[in-house]
Amino acid sequence: MISSNHSIKKSFENIELRKLLDRLRERNYSNSNVFRLPVRLEPLFHSDRGFFYPDIELPTLEEQIRFLESFERTDIAACSPSISIMQCSYCSSHKFCSTFVCKLCGSPNILRGSAITHEPCGNIDFYHKYVAGDGTLVCQKCNKNLKAIGVDYSRLDCIYNCLNCKAMLSDIDQFYKCIDCGKSSTLEETRILLLNQYVFDLDKLSSIVNVGKSMLSVIKELHKMGIKAVHQGTVTGASRIPHIFSLVAYAEKVEQPFLVADIIERDHRTDEIRLLSFIGKCVDSRIENKIIVAIPNLEEHFRELITINGIILVESRAMEDMTLELVKAVQERYRKVYRE
């Protein structure tokens, strides 16, 4: 079942897809106006909003990630790790302020600096506490002049001093206060969020956008006939795995889809894989009425496979010519199921 909210979400994603395509096109024209493929999209850091993907207008990083994840199982884009960032375990924000806490008393009143250990008396204090008026080093505990480093004293480059319990520590606890929700977490309590970079094939991305435009015309025509349809709709199968189809159609006031369709644009390398994937999705979804739209046509040796599995084949010379043929096929199947 697909809710109206899902339909709105898909329409919204299609709009974002078109915007992304336009931006990637604009950004990747060379000075000679020669279009270059493929195009890389990676997260960048900005002082005001942290890490984000600059070519996507969605307001939060989480929304951008969800949008981009929809490409990960397609051949439109290839993803690879880019950078890992820390994420709040309470609100998923990635904006923090660090705070320091004494390991002994828990006080947040901490100083840090370079220190000296006076070996004869064991005194440990910040370097500036040893500096006398004449520039020599004098221990405030035993009042003796320090001779030479490595002889009677050693230098500690980084030491922490708790102003509450006066302890001198080589290590302290560190907390990360989330700027968005205000809650503090240790490093172990925070999550690690891996941000990917994406390399887009703009020819394939453009093809998907064009399919979306054509599907809008199909959906409008079907709606006039009382048939609700959704582009890039999801149907959950018996295995509880969600399957995405190019078109999912419903009869009026009927919750379960009566028909699904997928589009195969001619690509000899993947035609068989995409056809077998469609058959598998239909079997798991238990949908009897199924259509394959082949652009421009399907190879002859696949036709028997289509016939055996009861699939309706619609062939169209180009994407812009698909609307009429697909609407006609859905309408005929609808009449057969609900009128006869």
C-alpha positions as CSV (number, residue, x, y, z in Angstrom):
1,M,0.0,0.0,0.0
2,I,1.2,3.5,-0.8
3,S,-0.2,6.4,1.2
4,S,-0.9,9.9,-0.1
5,N,2.0,11.1,2.0
6,H,4.3,8.7,0.1
7,S,3.0,10.2,-3.2
8,I,3.8,13.7,-2.0
9,K,7.2,12.5,-0.9
10,K,8.0,11.0,-4.3
11,S,6.8,14.2,-6.1
12,F,9.0,16.2,-3.8
13,E,12.0,13.9,-4.5
14,N,11.4,14.2,-8.2
15,I,11.5,18.0,-8.0
16,E,14.8,17.8,-6.0
17,L,16.1,15.4,-8.6
18,R,15.5,17.9,-11.4
19,K,17.2,20.6,-9.4
20,L,20.2,18.4,-8.7
21,L,20.5,17.6,-12.4
22,D,20.4,21.3,-13.4
23,R,23.0,22.2,-10.8
24,L,25.4,19.4,-11.8
25,R,25.0,20.4,-15.4
26,E,25.8,24.1,-14.7
27,R,28.8,23.3,-12.5
28,N,30.4,20.9,-15.0
29,Y,30.4,22.9,-18.2
30,S,34.0,23.7,-19.1
31,N,35.1,27.0,-20.5
32,S,34.6,25.7,-24.0
33,N,31.0,24.6,-23.1
34,V,31.9,20.9,-23.5
35,F,29.9,18.8,-21.2
36,R,32.0,16.5,-19.0
37,L,31.0,13.1,-17.5
38,P,30.9,11.8,-14.8
39,V,30.3,14.3,-12.1
40,R,31.5,14.1,-8.5
41,L,29.4,15.2,-5.5
42,E,31.0,15.3,-2.1
43,P,30.3,16.8,1.4
44,L,31.9,20.1,2.2
45,F,32.3,22.0,5.5
46,H,30.8,25.4,6.1
47,S,31.3,27.3,9.4
48,D,27.6,28.1,9.8
49,R,26.0,24.7,9.1
50,G,28.9,22.1,9.3
51,F,29.1,19.4,6.7
52,F,26.6,19.4,3.9
53,Y,26.2,18.6,0.2
54,P,26.3,22.0,-1.6
55,D,24.4,21.0,-4.7
56,I,21.3,19.8,-2.8
57,E,18.8,22.3,-1.4
58,L,17.4,20.1,1.3
59,P,17.8,22.0,4.6
60,T,19.4,19.3,6.8
61,L,22.3,16.9,6.3
62,E,20.0,14.0,7.3
63,E,17.5,14.8,4.6
64,Q,20.3,15.2,2.1
65,I,21.7,11.7,3.1
66,R,18.3,10.1,2.8
67,F,17.9,11.6,-0.7
68,L,21.3,10.4,-1.8
69,E,20.9,7.0,-0.4
70,S,18.2,6.3,-2.9
71,F,20.9,6.2,-5.6
72,E,23.2,3.7,-3.8
73,R,21.6,0.6,-5.3
74,T,21.3,2.0,-8.8
75,D,23.7,2.5,-11.6
76,I,23.0,6.2,-11.7
77,A,25.7,6.9,-9.1
78,A,28.6,5.1,-7.5
79,C,29.3,6.0,-3.9
80,S,32.5,5.7,-1.9
81,P,33.6,6.8,1.7
82,S,34.5,10.4,2.0
83,I,34.7,11.5,5.7
84,S,33.5,10.2,9.1
85,I,32.0,12.8,11.5
86,M,30.7,12.6,15.0
87,Q,26.9,12.5,15.5
88,C,24.8,13.2,18.6
89,S,23.1,10.0,19.8
90,Y,20.1,11.9,21.0
91,C,19.1,14.2,18.1
92,S,21.6,13.1,15.3
93,S,23.1,16.6,15.1
94,H,26.8,16.8,14.1
95,K,27.5,20.2,15.8
96,F,29.3,20.0,19.1
97,C,31.2,22.1,21.7
98,S,33.8,20.2,23.7
99,T,34.0,20.5,27.6
100,F,36.7,19.1,29.9
101,V,36.1,17.4,33.3
102,C,38.6,16.4,36.1
103,K,38.9,12.7,36.4
104,L,39.2,12.9,40.2
105,C,36.5,15.3,41.3
106,G,34.4,15.8,38.1
107,S,34.9,19.6,38.1
108,P,34.7,21.4,34.7
109,N,37.2,24.1,35.9
110,I,40.3,23.0,34.1
111,L,43.5,24.7,32.9
112,R,46.1,23.3,30.5
113,G,49.7,24.3,29.9
114,S,53.3,23.3,29.9
115,A,54.6,22.0,33.3
116,I,57.8,21.2,35.1
117,T,58.5,18.3,37.4
118,H,61.2,19.1,40.0
119,E,62.8,15.7,40.7
120,P,64.4,16.3,44.1
121,C,61.1,17.4,45.8
122,G,58.6,16.0,43.4
123,N,56.8,19.3,42.8
124,I,54.7,19.5,39.6
125,D,53.5,22.9,38.4
126,F,53.0,25.0,35.4
127,Y,56.1,26.4,33.8
128,H,55.3,30.1,34.6
129,K,55.0,29.2,38.3
130,Y,58.8,28.4,38.3
131,V,59.9,31.6,36.5
132,A,61.4,34.1,39.0
133,G,61.8,37.8,38.4
134,D,65.3,37.5,37.1
135,G,64.2,34.8,34.6
136,T,65.7,31.9,36.4
137,L,63.7,28.8,37.4
138,V,62.9,28.4,41.1
139,C,60.8,25.7,42.8
140,Q,58.1,27.3,44.9
141,K,57.9,24.2,47.1
142,C,61.5,23.8,48.2
143,N,62.8,27.3,47.0
144,K,65.8,25.7,45.2
145,N,67.0,26.9,41.8
146,L,66.6,24.5,39.0
147,K,69.9,23.4,37.4
148,A,69.3,21.9,34.0
149,I,66.6,19.9,32.2
150,G,67.4,16.2,32.5
151,V,69.6,16.8,35.6
152,D,67.1,17.8,38.3
153,Y,63.9,18.6,36.4
154,S,61.9,17.5,33.4
155,R,59.5,19.3,31.1
156,L,55.9,18.2,30.5
157,D,54.5,19.7,27.3
158,C,50.8,19.2,28.2
159,I,49.4,19.0,31.7
160,Y,46.0,19.7,33.1
161,N,45.3,21.5,36.4
162,C,41.9,21.2,38.2
163,L,41.1,24.4,39.9
164,N,38.7,22.6,42.3
165,C,40.8,19.8,43.7
166,K,44.2,21.3,42.6
167,A,45.3,18.0,41.0
168,M,47.8,18.1,38.2
169,L,46.8,15.5,35.6
170,S,48.2,14.1,32.4
171,D,44.7,13.2,31.2
172,I,41.1,14.4,31.7
173,D,37.7,13.4,30.7
174,Q,36.2,15.1,27.6
175,F,32.5,15.6,26.9
176,Y,30.8,16.8,23.8
177,K,27.8,19.1,24.3
178,C,25.4,19.1,21.3
179,I,24.8,22.6,20.1
180,D,21.3,21.6,18.9
181,C,19.8,19.7,21.8
182,G,22.2,20.7,24.6
183,K,22.9,17.2,25.8
184,S,26.4,16.0,26.7
185,S,28.0,12.7,25.6
186,T,31.3,11.0,25.9
187,L,33.2,10.1,22.8
188,E,32.1,6.5,23.2
189,E,28.4,7.5,23.5
190,T,28.4,9.5,20.3
191,R,27.8,7.9,16.9
192,I,30.1,7.9,13.9
193,L,28.4,9.0,10.7
194,L,30.1,8.1,7.5
195,L,29.5,10.5,4.6
196,N,29.9,9.2,1.1
197,Q,31.0,11.0,-2.1
198,Y,28.9,10.2,-5.2
199,V,30.0,10.0,-8.8
200,F,27.0,10.6,-11.0
201,D,26.4,9.4,-14.6
202,L,24.6,12.5,-15.8
203,D,23.3,10.7,-18.9
204,K,21.5,8.2,-16.7
205,L,20.4,10.8,-14.2
206,S,18.9,12.8,-17.1
207,S,17.1,9.7,-18.3
208,I,15.5,9.2,-14.9
209,V,14.4,12.8,-14.8
210,N,12.8,12.5,-18.3
211,V,11.0,9.3,-17.2
212,G,9.6,11.3,-14.2
213,K,8.3,14.0,-16.6
214,S,6.7,11.4,-18.9
215,M,5.2,9.5,-15.9
216,L,3.5,12.7,-14.7
217,S,1.5,12.7,-17.9
218,V,0.7,9.0,-17.5
219,I,-0.5,9.6,-13.9
220,K,-2.7,12.6,-15.0
221,E,-4.4,10.6,-17.7
222,L,-5.0,7.6,-15.5
223,H,-6.4,9.8,-12.8
224,K,-9.1,11.0,-15.2
225,M,-10.2,7.4,-15.5
226,G,-10.5,6.9,-11.8
227,I,-7.2,5.0,-11.6
228,K,-4.8,6.2,-8.9
229,A,-1.1,5.8,-9.9
230,V,2.2,6.6,-8.3
231,H,5.6,7.0,-10.0
232,Q,8.5,5.2,-8.3
233,G,6.0,3.6,-5.9
234,T,6.9,1.1,-3.3
235,V,5.2,-2.3,-2.7
236,T,6.1,-4.4,0.2
237,G,6.4,-8.1,-0.7
238,A,5.6,-11.3,1.2
239,S,9.3,-11.3,2.3
240,R,8.7,-7.8,3.8
241,I,11.2,-6.4,1.4
242,P,10.0,-3.1,-0.2
243,H,10.1,-3.2,-4.0
244,I,10.2,0.0,-6.1
245,F,8.4,0.1,-9.5
246,S,8.3,2.8,-12.1
247,L,4.5,2.8,-11.9
248,V,2.1,1.4,-9.3
249,A,-1.6,1.6,-10.1
250,Y,-4.7,1.3,-7.9
251,A,-8.4,1.1,-8.6
252,E,-10.4,3.8,-7.0
253,K,-11.0,3.2,-3.2
254,V,-8.9,0.0,-3.3
255,E,-5.8,0.0,-1.1
256,Q,-3.8,-2.8,-2.7
257,P,-2.3,-2.1,-6.2
258,F,-3.7,-4.1,-9.1
259,L,-0.9,-3.4,-11.5
260,V,2.8,-2.5,-11.6
261,A,5.1,-1.4,-14.4
262,D,8.8,-1.0,-15.0
263,I,10.6,0.8,-17.8
264,I,13.6,-0.8,-19.6
265,E,15.6,1.5,-21.8
266,R,17.7,-0.5,-24.3
267,D,21.0,-1.5,-22.7
268,H,22.2,-4.9,-23.8
269,R,24.4,-5.3,-20.8
270,T,21.6,-5.0,-18.2
271,D,18.3,-5.9,-20.0
272,E,18.2,-9.4,-18.8
273,I,19.1,-8.5,-15.2
274,R,16.4,-5.8,-15.1
275,L,13.8,-8.1,-16.6
276,L,14.6,-10.9,-14.1
277,S,14.6,-8.4,-11.3
278,F,11.1,-7.1,-12.3
279,I,9.8,-10.7,-12.4
280,G,11.2,-11.4,-9.0
281,K,9.7,-8.3,-7.5
282,C,6.3,-9.1,-9.0
283,V,6.4,-12.7,-7.6
284,D,7.3,-11.5,-4.1
285,S,4.6,-8.7,-4.3
286,R,2.0,-11.2,-5.5
287,I,0.8,-8.9,-8.3
288,E,-0.7,-10.5,-11.3
289,N,-1.0,-7.6,-13.6
290,K,2.4,-6.4,-14.8
291,I,3.7,-4.3,-17.7
292,I,7.2,-3.9,-19.1
293,V,7.8,-0.8,-21.1
294,A,10.7,-1.3,-23.5
295,I,12.3,1.7,-25.1
296,P,12.7,1.4,-28.1
297,N,12.1,-2.4,-28.0
298,L,13.1,-5.6,-26.4
299,E,15.3,-8.3,-27.9
300,E,13.5,-11.3,-29.4
301,H,14.9,-13.9,-27.0
302,F,13.3,-12.1,-24.0
303,R,9.8,-12.3,-25.5
304,E,9.2,-15.9,-24.5
305,L,10.2,-15.1,-20.9
306,I,7.7,-12.3,-20.9
307,T,4.9,-14.4,-22.2
308,I,5.6,-17.3,-19.7
309,N,5.3,-14.8,-16.8
310,G,2.2,-13.2,-18.1
311,I,3.8,-9.8,-18.6
312,I,2.3,-7.2,-21.0
313,L,4.9,-5.8,-23.3
314,V,4.6,-2.1,-24.4
315,E,7.3,-1.0,-26.8
316,S,7.8,2.7,-27.6
317,R,10.3,4.4,-30.0
318,A,11.2,7.1,-27.4
319,M,10.4,8.2,-23.9
320,E,8.1,11.0,-25.1
321,D,6.1,8.6,-27.1
322,M,5.5,6.3,-24.2
323,T,2.5,8.0,-22.5
324,L,-0.3,7.1,-24.9
325,E,0.8,3.4,-25.2
326,L,1.3,2.9,-21.4
327,V,-2.0,4.6,-20.5
328,K,-3.8,2.4,-23.1
329,A,-2.3,-0.8,-21.7
330,V,-3.2,0.1,-18.0
331,Q,-6.7,1.1,-19.0
332,E,-7.3,-2.2,-20.9
333,R,-6.0,-4.2,-18.0
334,Y,-8.1,-2.2,-15.6
335,R,-11.3,-2.8,-17.6
336,K,-10.6,-6.5,-17.8
337,V,-10.1,-6.8,-14.0
338,Y,-12.9,-4.6,-12.8
339,R,-15.5,-4.5,-15.6
340,E,-15.7,-8.1,-16.7
